[in-house]
């Protein structure tokens, strides 16, 4: 069984498991995008520890099990401006839970959601299903490749550390040069370059990911330019 197939079985068992608690997944509306429901962990760290204990091995951090501010803002932007995605080929890069890709699919886009974590690929599958949209999920590492032909590339909260920013920014610019429209959700984690990205929208987004900061975070939607 492939890693993605194993992850999908694990998540489907988690979703169907009885009971409640900090180590469980729950299906909830997204605070800033209530049109989309997602399976998230009540406490991702507790859930992660339990899953690692059950698997008997290390698992990737469950970033897909939280709703990140950059993705919320970008999903809201697509639903408020459906002409950006409707009828277009969309790539949701570093998709996590699949929130942004699902929002694009709700507008009528043909969506591929990509994430290197097999549990994220599985999460996209189950979250798209519960929102009754078609999203094709893939697990390849795309960042060192030539971008595939798409009309719109969306990336929520991908500038979260220096290493990731150094890899993802050239990919985004290559996609834009190849003709794709590119939109990035950036909650100001400090790794945005001083130039090369233009602000197209500002949002104040409820913070639901693990955080010790304020309950609202300012998020900018950016495009290369």
C-alpha positions as a printed NumPy array, in Angstrom:
array([[  0.   ,   0.   ,   0.   ],
       [  1.357,   3.461,  -0.906],
       [  2.074,   6.114,   1.719],
       [ -0.904,   8.162,   0.503],
       [ -3.229,   5.153,   0.567],
       [ -2.07 ,   4.323,   4.105],
       [ -2.599,   7.932,   5.198],
       [ -6.082,   7.944,   3.654],
       [ -7.039,   4.787,   5.553],
       [ -5.703,   6.345,   8.77 ],
       [ -7.671,   9.555,   8.321],
       [-10.885,   7.782,   7.382],
       [-10.569,   5.685,  10.544],
       [ -9.963,   8.851,  12.578],
       [-12.972,  10.597,  11.085],
       [-15.243,   7.643,  11.814],
       [-13.879,   7.036,  15.318],
       [-16.351,   7.632,  18.166],
       [-15.691,   9.962,  21.04 ],
       [-14.246,  13.429,  21.379],
       [-11.204,  15.031,  22.913],
       [ -8.043,  16.961,  22.217],
       [ -6.612,  14.03 ,  20.251],
       [ -9.516,  13.793,  17.782],
       [-10.344,  15.261,  14.391],
       [-13.55 ,  17.219,  14.009],
       [-15.401,  18.596,  10.983],
       [-15.969,  22.339,  11.368],
       [-16.695,  25.42 ,   9.215],
       [-13.607,  27.51 ,   8.514],
       [-13.878,  30.726,  10.573],
       [-13.11 ,  33.195,   7.752],
       [-14.501,  30.952,   4.997],
       [-17.617,  29.303,   6.479],
       [-18.605,  28.032,   3.035],
       [-15.869,  25.393,   3.455],
       [-15.841,  22.715,   6.162],
       [-12.582,  21.002,   7.097],
       [-11.466,  18.096,   9.248],
       [ -9.091,  19.673,  11.768],
       [ -7.489,  18.556,  15.017],
       [ -8.749,  20.001,  18.268],
       [ -5.089,  20.04 ,  19.357],
       [ -2.714,  19.154,  16.471],
       [  0.223,  18.413,  18.78 ],
       [ -1.763,  15.964,  20.899],
       [ -3.233,  14.345,  17.787],
       [  0.239,  14.063,  16.204],
       [  1.693,  12.402,  19.298],
       [ -1.098,   9.835,  19.385],
       [ -0.767,   9.034,  15.682],
       [  3.008,   8.621,  15.97 ],
       [  2.537,   6.294,  18.937],
       [  0.01 ,   4.268,  16.976],
       [  2.22 ,   4.116,  13.87 ],
       [  5.394,   3.355,  15.825],
       [  7.375,   5.813,  13.702],
       [  7.896,   9.518,  13.111],
       [  5.238,  11.285,  11.044],
       [  5.423,  14.723,   9.391],
       [  4.039,  17.63 ,  11.42 ],
       [  0.272,  17.758,  10.699],
       [  0.157,  21.235,   9.178],
       [ -2.952,  20.143,   7.272],
       [ -4.811,  19.642,  10.588],
       [ -4.922,  23.396,  11.331],
       [ -6.471,  26.247,   9.362],
       [ -3.689,  28.724,   8.566],
       [ -4.299,  32.439,   8.191],
       [ -2.692,  32.761,   4.749],
       [ -4.91 ,  30.052,   3.324],
       [ -8.037,  31.531,   4.899],
       [ -7.385,  34.932,   3.324],
       [ -6.621,  33.469,  -0.085],
       [ -9.7  ,  31.225,  -0.035],
       [-11.859,  34.198,   0.977],
       [-10.371,  36.235,  -1.875],
       [-11.212,  33.552,  -4.444],
       [-14.793,  33.163,  -3.224],
       [-15.311,  36.931,  -3.169],
       [-13.831,  37.226,  -6.671],
       [-14.96 ,  34.005,  -8.396],
       [-13.893,  35.257, -11.815],
       [-10.293,  34.668, -10.742],
       [-10.725,  30.883, -10.754],
       [-14.016,  29.96 , -12.427],
       [-13.494,  27.751, -15.462],
       [ -9.693,  27.861, -15.106],
       [ -6.975,  25.289, -14.424],
       [ -5.786,  25.899, -10.854],
       [ -2.819,  24.517,  -8.924],
       [ -3.02 ,  24.784,  -5.124],
       [  0.627,  24.571,  -4.051],
       [  1.533,  23.299,  -0.562],
       [ -2.169,  22.664,  -0.166],
       [ -2.279,  21.409,   3.431],
       [ -5.94 ,  20.849,   4.248],
       [ -6.956,  21.772,   0.707],
       [ -8.858,  24.889,   1.791],
       [ -7.709,  27.159,  -1.049],
       [ -8.15 ,  24.512,  -3.727],
       [-11.62 ,  23.654,  -2.425],
       [-12.574,  27.338,  -2.537],
       [-11.366,  27.481,  -6.148],
       [-13.353,  24.355,  -6.989],
       [-16.488,  25.905,  -5.484],
       [-16.202,  28.663,  -8.102],
       [-16.032,  26.093, -10.916],
       [-12.273,  25.682, -11.367],
       [-10.509,  22.463, -12.359],
       [ -8.17 ,  22.037,  -9.381],
       [ -5.026,  20.065,  -8.637],
       [ -3.857,  20.324,  -5.015],
       [ -0.222,  19.462,  -4.315],
       [  1.547,  18.724,  -1.027],
       [  4.568,  16.56 ,  -0.205],
       [  2.999,  15.223,   3.011],
       [  0.952,  12.074,   2.237],
       [ -1.372,  12.918,   5.119],
       [ -2.065,  16.306,   3.513],
       [ -2.852,  14.57 ,   0.216],
       [ -5.266,  12.322,   2.116],
       [ -6.753,  15.319,   3.949],
       [ -7.398,  17.112,   0.657],
       [ -9.208,  14.009,  -0.573],
       [-11.524,  13.701,   2.439],
       [-12.102,  17.465,   2.708],
       [-12.967,  17.816,  -0.984],
       [-15.381,  14.909,  -0.617],
       [-17.23 ,  16.447,   2.33 ],
       [-17.499,  19.774,   0.461],
       [-18.802,  17.96 ,  -2.632],
       [-16.196,  19.246,  -5.048],
       [-13.661,  17.537,  -7.294],
       [-10.022,  18.229,  -6.394],
       [ -7.215,  16.001,  -7.644],
       [ -4.529,  15.648,  -4.963],
       [ -0.874,  14.869,  -5.74 ],
       [  2.208,  14.389,  -3.57 ],
       [  5.215,  15.19 ,  -5.777],
       [  7.776,  17.82 ,  -4.804],
       [  7.276,  20.338,  -7.608],
       [  9.554,  23.152,  -6.495],
       [ 12.619,  22.181,  -8.52 ],
       [ 10.631,  21.372, -11.671],
       [  9.271,  23.412, -14.544],
       [  5.732,  24.511, -13.637],
       [  2.992,  22.538, -15.382],
       [  0.615,  24.555, -17.582],
       [ -2.013,  26.157, -15.342],
       [ -4.044,  29.355, -15.515],
       [ -3.879,  30.177, -11.796],
       [ -1.407,  29.09 ,  -9.128],
       [ -2.456,  29.706,  -5.523],
       [ -0.234,  29.284,  -2.469],
       [ -1.484,  30.034,   1.036],
       [  1.096,  30.631,   3.776],
       [  4.139,  29.215,   1.943],
       [  6.65 ,  31.839,   3.151],
       [  6.777,  30.426,   6.673],
       [ 10.55 ,  29.996,   6.934],
       [ 13.671,  31.067,   5.072],
       [ 14.365,  27.666,   3.534],
       [ 10.874,  27.263,   2.14 ],
       [ 10.808,  30.842,   0.841],
       [ 14.124,  30.295,  -0.942],
       [ 12.678,  27.31 ,  -2.795],
       [  9.113,  28.439,  -3.43 ],
       [  9.71 ,  32.018,  -4.641],
       [ 11.694,  31.007,  -7.755],
       [  9.   ,  28.443,  -8.568],
       [  6.273,  31.082,  -8.284],
       [  8.169,  33.465, -10.521],
       [  8.802,  30.69 , -13.086],
       [  5.077,  29.95 , -13.119],
       [  4.261,  33.627, -13.632],
       [  6.812,  33.879, -16.459],
       [  5.213,  30.814, -18.079],
       [  1.87 ,  32.641, -18.145],
       [  0.108,  31.622, -14.938],
       [ -1.576,  34.124, -12.682],
       [ -0.036,  33.64 ,  -9.22 ],
       [ -1.595,  34.555,  -5.87 ],
       [  0.04 ,  34.097,  -2.461],
       [ -1.465,  34.494,   1.006],
       [  1.135,  36.057,   3.308],
       [  0.47 ,  36.615,   7.042],
       [  3.773,  38.413,   7.533],
       [  5.973,  35.697,   8.985],
       [  9.076,  37.696,   8.018],
       [ 10.265,  35.847,   4.918],
       [  8.647,  37.918,   2.192],
       [ 11.266,  39.568,  -0.05 ],
       [ 11.413,  43.388,  -0.067],
       [ 10.404,  43.532,  -3.736],
       [  9.005,  41.328,  -6.467],
       [  5.543,  40.872,  -4.936],
       [  2.622,  43.3  ,  -5.225],
       [ -0.254,  43.556,  -2.716],
       [ -3.684,  42.971,  -4.239],
       [ -5.799,  42.641,  -1.054],
       [ -5.637,  42.944,   2.752],
       [ -7.647,  40.941,   5.289],
       [ -7.879,  40.621,   9.059],
       [ -8.185,  36.89 ,   9.607],
       [ -9.1  ,  34.932,  12.76 ],
       [ -6.097,  32.95 ,  13.987],
       [ -6.942,  29.286,  14.523],
       [ -3.532,  27.663,  14.079],
       [ -1.384,  27.044,  17.205],
       [ -0.298,  30.558,  18.208],
       [  0.439,  32.763,  21.189],
       [ -0.216,  35.96 ,  19.245],
       [ -3.315,  38.152,  18.855],
       [ -6.651,  36.574,  17.807],
       [ -6.594,  38.377,  14.439],
       [ -3.762,  38.448,  11.948],
       [ -3.327,  40.819,   9.023],
       [ -2.889,  38.822,   5.823],
       [ -1.999,  40.214,   2.416],
       [ -2.79 ,  38.549,  -0.882],
       [  0.197,  39.059,  -3.181],
       [  1.08 ,  38.512,  -6.818],
       [  4.457,  38.669,  -8.58 ],
       [  5.059,  41.996, -10.221]])
